[in-house]
Structure formats: structure tokens, C-alpha cells
Amino acid sequence: MKHLILVVEDNAPNWELLRDWLEMEGYVVVIAANLDTAFAVLKSQKPDVVLLDVQLGADDGLSLALWMRKQPALSQIPVIAVTAQAMVSERQHILECGCNSIVAKPVDFKVLRDQLEVWLGRDGALKEKTSGGQGITIN
């Protein structure tokens, strides 16, 4: 069974690149170009992982991670922040908001592949991980 990944990204070239790469890796991808769409997707589907852009135009992408952590059916879904906000203080805030890990932009696809394997497992099974700032930070 293929894993479903929700990509929350407002920049079309960025989400197109992520979608194309993820599909080549064998994942099923759903794109949400804004928070409203992301909330709607999460209310109707349960992805295996969320790739979350932290800055969605005027919206704060982290509000989605915070909301997910309060929803029993969604609280254990790994959230990987994909962001250009790479300073140490920003990374700590991102993790405290409920993201499990961070991949810096521009995306290094080897790092992203490694993170997906951490959260989904090399054998394809969804791994049980805890959130709340105890995730892995990638430099």
C-alpha cells in the first residue's frame, strides 16, 4: 500500500517539484496550496505524513501543526516542516509548535528521503513517534 503525503505549500513551483519527486518515489500526493484547503483535506483524509511550509503567504503554516496536535485522529501524524527559516531559534519554535522534524529549503531530496524513512520506516510501516518538540532537526 502506498503512503499518502499531504504537501501544504503555497508556491506552485515548490509544490510541483515536491509532488513530482514524491510520486517518483512511489508516494500518493495531495496538494493543499493554502490553510483552508489543508484543513479540508485533513477533515476528509488521514495522510501518513504532512510536509508543511511554515510561511504560507500571509498565513502561519504552524497553526496547522498546532491544530493537528489537538485532534485525536490526527495528533500522531508526522509533520515535517519544509522551510527556509533555518535559524536555531526558529527551528526550536517550529518543533515546539508540533512539527516532528525540519527540512530546509531549498530541499535536499536525500535529506527528505531520510526523514520520510525515519517517520514511515524503511519497511514501509508507519512508525509510532511522539511529537511535541522531540523530533529530529536536520541541519
Phi and psi in degrees as GROMACS dihedral restraints (atoms count N, CA, C in turn):
[ dihedral_restraints ]
;  ai    aj    ak    al  type     phi  dphi    fc
    3     4     5     6     1   -79.7    20    10
    4     5     6     7     1   143.3    20    10
    6     7     8     9     1   -78.9    20    10
    7     8     9    10     1   142.7    20    10
    9    10    11    12     1   -96.3    20    10
   10    11    12    13     1   126.7    20    10
   12    13    14    15     1  -119.4    20    10
   13    14    15    16     1   126.9    20    10
   15    16    17    18     1   -93.6    20    10
   16    17    18    19     1   122.1    20    10
   18    19    20    21     1  -105.0    20    10
   19    20    21    22     1   116.5    20    10
   21    22    23    24     1  -106.0    20    10
   22    23    24    25     1   103.3    20    10
   24    25    26    27     1  -153.5    20    10
   25    26    27    28     1   129.8    20    10
   27    28    29    30     1   -92.8    20    10
   28    29    30    31     1   -11.5    20    10
   30    31    32    33     1   -94.9    20    10
   31    32    33    34     1   112.8    20    10
   33    34    35    36     1   -56.1    20    10
   34    35    36    37     1   -46.9    20    10
   36    37    38    39     1   -59.4    20    10
   37    38    39    40     1   -35.1    20    10
   39    40    41    42     1   -67.7    20    10
   40    41    42    43     1   -47.9    20    10
   42    43    44    45     1   -70.4    20    10
   43    44    45    46     1   -31.4    20    10
   45    46    47    48     1   -64.5    20    10
   46    47    48    49     1   -43.1    20    10
   48    49    50    51     1   -63.3    20    10
   49    50    51    52     1   -47.0    20    10
   51    52    53    54     1   -61.1    20    10
   52    53    54    55     1   -46.7    20    10
   54    55    56    57     1   -59.0    20    10
   55    56    57    58     1   -48.8    20    10
   57    58    59    60     1   -60.6    20    10
   58    59    60    61     1   -44.7    20    10
   60    61    62    63     1   -66.3    20    10
   61    62    63    64     1   -46.0    20    10
   63    64    65    66     1   -61.5    20    10
   64    65    66    67     1   -41.2    20    10
   66    67    68    69     1   -65.4    20    10
   67    68    69    70     1   -37.8    20    10
   69    70    71    72     1   -64.8    20    10
   70    71    72    73     1   -29.7    20    10
   72    73    74    75     1   -79.9    20    10
   73    74    75    76     1    -6.9    20    10
   75    76    77    78     1   100.0    20    10
   76    77    78    79     1    12.3    20    10
   78    79    80    81     1   -93.1    20    10
   79    80    81    82     1   155.6    20    10
   81    82    83    84     1   -94.0    20    10
   82    83    84    85     1   132.5    20    10
   84    85    86    87     1  -122.2    20    10
   85    86    87    88     1   134.9    20    10
   87    88    89    90     1  -118.7    20    10
   88    89    90    91     1   132.4    20    10
   90    91    92    93     1  -104.4    20    10
   91    92    93    94     1   134.9    20    10
   93    94    95    96     1  -124.5    20    10
   94    95    96    97     1   116.0    20    10
   96    97    98    99     1   -86.9    20    10
   97    98    99   100     1    -1.9    20    10
   99   100   101   102     1  -157.3    20    10
  100   101   102   103     1   171.0    20    10
  102   103   104   105     1   -65.7    20    10
  103   104   105   106     1   -39.0    20    10
  105   106   107   108     1   -58.4    20    10
  106   107   108   109     1   -44.8    20    10
  108   109   110   111     1   -66.2    20    10
  109   110   111   112     1   -40.7    20    10
  111   112   113   114     1   -61.4    20    10
  112   113   114   115     1   -45.4    20    10
  114   115   116   117     1   -60.3    20    10
  115   116   117   118     1   -43.9    20    10
  117   118   119   120     1   -62.3    20    10
  118   119   120   121     1   -43.2    20    10
  120   121   122   123     1   -61.6    20    10
  121   122   123   124     1   -47.0    20    10
  123   124   125   126     1   -67.3    20    10
  124   125   126   127     1   -22.2    20    10
  126   127   128   129     1   -80.6    20    10
  127   128   129   130     1   -18.5    20    10
  129   130   131   132     1  -112.6    20    10
  130   131   132   133     1   -19.1    20    10
  132   133   134   135     1  -137.5    20    10
  133   134   135   136     1   156.8    20    10
  135   136   137   138     1  -120.2    20    10
  136   137   138   139     1    95.2    20    10
  138   139   140   141     1   -69.2    20    10
  139   140   141   142     1   162.0    20    10
  141   142   143   144     1   -82.1    20    10
  142   143   144   145     1   -27.3    20    10
  144   145   146   147     1  -150.3    20    10
  145   146   147   148     1   147.9    20    10
  147   148   149   150     1  -116.3    20    10
  148   149   150   151     1   126.6    20    10
  150   151   152   153     1   -99.1    20    10
  151   152   153   154     1   116.9    20    10
  153   154   155   156     1  -119.5    20    10
  154   155   156   157     1   119.0    20    10
  156   157   158   159     1   -74.1    20    10
  157   158   159   160     1   129.1    20    10
  159   160   161   162     1   -71.7    20    10
  160   161   162   163     1   -37.0    20    10
  162   163   164   165     1  -111.7    20    10
  163   164   165   166     1   105.8    20    10
  165   166   167   168     1  -105.8    20    10
  166   167   168   169     1    79.7    20    10
  168   169   170   171     1    60.0    20    10
  169   170   171   172     1  -120.9    20    10
  171   172   173   174     1   -84.1    20    10
  172   173   174   175     1    -8.5    20    10
  174   175   176   177     1   -94.5    20    10
  175   176   177   178     1   150.5    20    10
  177   178   179   180     1   -93.9    20    10
  178   179   180   181     1   109.8    20    10
  180   181   182   183     1   -60.5    20    10
  181   182   183   184     1   -26.3    20    10
  183   184   185   186     1   -64.3    20    10
  184   185   186   187     1   -21.7    20    10
  186   187   188   189     1   -62.4    20    10
  187   188   189   190     1   -29.4    20    10
  189   190   191   192     1   -68.2    20    10
  190   191   192   193     1   -44.7    20    10
  192   193   194   195     1   -62.4    20    10
  193   194   195   196     1   -43.6    20    10
  195   196   197   198     1   -60.0    20    10
  196   197   198   199     1   -44.0    20    10
  198   199   200   201     1   -63.7    20    10
  199   200   201   202     1   -44.3    20    10
  201   202   203   204     1   -59.5    20    10
  202   203   204   205     1   -38.9    20    10
  204   205   206   207     1   -67.8    20    10
  205   206   207   208     1   -17.4    20    10
  207   208   209   210     1   -93.8    20    10
  208   209   210   211     1    -5.9    20    10
  210   211   212   213     1  -100.5    20    10
  211   212   213   214     1   114.8    20    10
  213   214   215   216     1   -52.9    20    10
  214   215   216   217     1   -39.4    20    10
  216   217   218   219     1   -75.0    20    10
  217   218   219   220     1   -16.0    20    10
  219   220   221   222     1  -116.6    20    10
  220   221   222   223     1    -9.3    20    10
  222   223   224   225     1   -63.5    20    10
  223   224   225   226     1   -24.4    20    10
  225   226   227   228     1   -97.7    20    10
  226   227   228   229     1     2.0    20    10
  228   229   230   231     1   -72.0    20    10
  229   230   231   232     1   125.9    20    10
  231   232   233   234     1   -64.2    20    10
  232   233   234   235     1   135.0    20    10
  234   235   236   237     1  -117.3    20    10
  235   236   237   238     1   120.2    20    10
  237   238   239   240     1  -107.6    20    10
  238   239   240   241     1   114.9    20    10
  240   241   242   243     1   -74.3    20    10
  241   242   243   244     1   131.4    20    10
  243   244   245   246     1  -116.3    20    10
  244   245   246   247     1   108.0    20    10
  246   247   248   249     1  -149.0    20    10
  247   248   249   250     1   153.7    20    10
  249   250   251   252     1   -89.0    20    10
  250   251   252   253     1    -6.8    20    10
  252   253   254   255     1   -80.7    20    10
  253   254   255   256     1    91.6    20    10
  255   256   257   258     1  -109.5    20    10
  256   257   258   259     1     3.8    20    10
  258   259   260   261     1   -70.4    20    10
  259   260   261   262     1   150.4    20    10
  261   262   263   264     1   -55.7    20    10
  262   263   264   265     1   -45.9    20    10
  264   265   266   267     1   -63.3    20    10
  265   266   267   268     1   -37.1    20    10
  267   268   269   270     1   -68.3    20    10
  268   269   270   271     1   -39.6    20    10
  270   271   272   273     1   -60.7    20    10
  271   272   273   274     1   -43.7    20    10
  273   274   275   276     1   -61.3    20    10
  274   275   276   277     1   -43.3    20    10
  276   277   278   279     1   -61.9    20    10
  277   278   279   280     1   -42.4    20    10
  279   280   281   282     1   -60.6    20    10
  280   281   282   283     1   -44.9    20    10
  282   283   284   285     1   -66.6    20    10
  283   284   285   286     1   -38.7    20    10
  285   286   287   288     1   -65.8    20    10
  286   287   288   289     1   -25.3    20    10
  288   289   290   291     1   -81.5    20    10
  289   290   291   292     1    -1.3    20    10
  291   292   293   294     1   112.7    20    10
  292   293   294   295     1     0.3    20    10
  294   295   296   297     1   -76.7    20    10
  295   296   297   298     1   144.3    20    10
  297   298   299   300     1   -85.2    20    10
  298   299   300   301     1   -30.1    20    10
  300   301   302   303     1  -159.7    20    10
  301   302   303   304     1   174.5    20    10
  303   304   305   306     1  -135.0    20    10
  304   305   306   307     1   134.4    20    10
  306   307   308   309     1  -121.2    20    10
  307   308   309   310     1   124.7    20    10
  309   310   311   312     1   -77.6    20    10
  310   311   312   313     1   148.5    20    10
  312   313   314   315     1   -92.0    20    10
  313   314   315   316     1   145.6    20    10
  315   316   317   318     1   -65.0    20    10
  316   317   318   319     1   144.9    20    10
  318   319   320   321     1   -69.2    20    10
  319   320   321   322     1   128.1    20    10
  321   322   323   324     1   -91.7    20    10
  322   323   324   325     1   111.1    20    10
  324   325   326   327     1   -68.4    20    10
  325   326   327   328     1   -22.9    20    10
  327   328   329   330     1   -66.9    20    10
  328   329   330   331     1   -43.0    20    10
  330   331   332   333     1   -63.8    20    10
  331   332   333   334     1   -43.6    20    10
  333   334   335   336     1   -63.4    20    10
  334   335   336   337     1   -43.5    20    10
  336   337   338   339     1   -58.3    20    10
  337   338   339   340     1   -45.0    20    10
  339   340   341   342     1   -60.8    20    10
  340   341   342   343     1   -42.5    20    10
  342   343   344   345     1   -66.0    20    10
  343   344   345   346     1   -40.9    20    10
  345   346   347   348     1   -62.9    20    10
  346   347   348   349     1   -37.7    20    10
  348   349   350   351     1   -67.2    20    10
  349   350   351   352     1   -36.8    20    10
  351   352   353   354     1   -61.2    20    10
  352   353   354   355     1   -47.1    20    10
  354   355   356   357     1   -86.5    20    10
  355   356   357   358     1   -25.7    20    10
  357   358   359   360     1  -103.6    20    10
  358   359   360   361     1   -21.5    20    10
  360   361   362   363     1    91.5    20    10
  361   362   363   364     1   144.4    20    10
  363   364   365   366     1   -65.5    20    10
  364   365   366   367     1   -26.2    20    10
  366   367   368   369     1   -87.7    20    10
  367   368   369   370     1     2.1    20    10
  369   370   371   372     1    91.4    20    10
  370   371   372   373     1    -7.1    20    10
  372   373   374   375     1   -83.3    20    10
  373   374   375   376     1   139.1    20    10
  375   376   377   378     1   -68.1    20    10
  376   377   378   379     1   124.0    20    10
  378   379   380   381     1   -85.7    20    10
  379   380   381   382     1   145.9    20    10
  381   382   383   384     1   -82.5    20    10
  382   383   384   385     1   116.7    20    10
  384   385   386   387     1  -131.3    20    10
  385   386   387   388     1   158.1    20    10
  387   388   389   390     1  -102.1    20    10
  388   389   390   391     1   155.5    20    10
  390   391   392   393     1  -107.2    20    10
  391   392   393   394     1  -158.0    20    10
  393   394   395   396     1    85.6    20    10
  394   395   396   397     1    33.7    20    10
  396   397   398   399     1    90.6    20    10
  397   398   399   400     1     4.2    20    10
  399   400   401   402     1   -98.1    20    10
  400   401   402   403     1    14.4    20    10
  402   403   404   405     1   -76.5    20    10
  403   404   405   406     1  -173.2    20    10
  405   406   407   408     1   -99.9    20    10
  406   407   408   409     1   132.9    20    10
  408   409   410   411     1  -105.5    20    10
  409   410   411   412     1   127.8    20    10
  411   412   413   414     1  -100.5    20    10
  412   413   414   415     1   129.4    20    10
